[in-house]
């Protein structure tokens, strides 16, 4: 998954301040187009995102476990998510060690990441996302934090359905598998991909699409999401819908 954004984000970190503006959502017209492939069963392209997202919000919480297999280099990211009508919070961790150890928290509208790449202080392992940083190190940290958050937010891909140039579905037992070829720049410009991909991150991805398969049960809740990008395969499994989740920001003393 890192291959989607790393060249774009690192280049921006080295030469440009972090962008904070978003593209004009009205620019996109693909949401009004008809699916290029007839829908076999279940939800249509138009009602997929609204109905699935509504079912997820009705549950309020869930856990995702994402396995990222980058040509044999496997990392697992476990994330607890708490949704509301206005915002979402999350707490996630990877199974990596050393330089590959990674944690993320989004609470109170703020993002924090724990990684040796952004903070090497043992007593203060967390770094706060500062999107308007202007110094070189601050810009690089912001880039690394955005890339890290992407690993924990594959569930946000559900919102990309209206911006797919191809959309189809097929039965899979009691569930349905929906396959969509999402236009990343269009979906990000419309703020449809949440923290997975924002408009400023997608500025160098015009014309790039990502084929995503989402398995949805009869209750309209996703059970898995999978996609492959440049040889990196990601499989996200959903569980613990509706279970109690407590998410807190790191203590001030733990933030570098």
Secondary structure, 3 states (H helix, E strand, C coil): CHHHHHHHHHHHHHHCCCCCCCCCHHHCCHHHCCCCCCCCCCCCHHHHHHHHHHHHHHHCEEEEEEEEEECCEEEEEEEEEEECCCCEEEEEEECCCHHHCCEEEEECCEEEEECCCCCCCCCCCEEECCCCCCCHHHHHHHHHHHHHHHHCCHHHHHHHHHHEEEEEEEEECCEEEEEEEEEHHHHHHCCCCCCCCCCCHHHHCCCCEEEEEEEECCCCCEEEEEEEECCEEEEEEEECCCCCCCCCCCCHHHEC
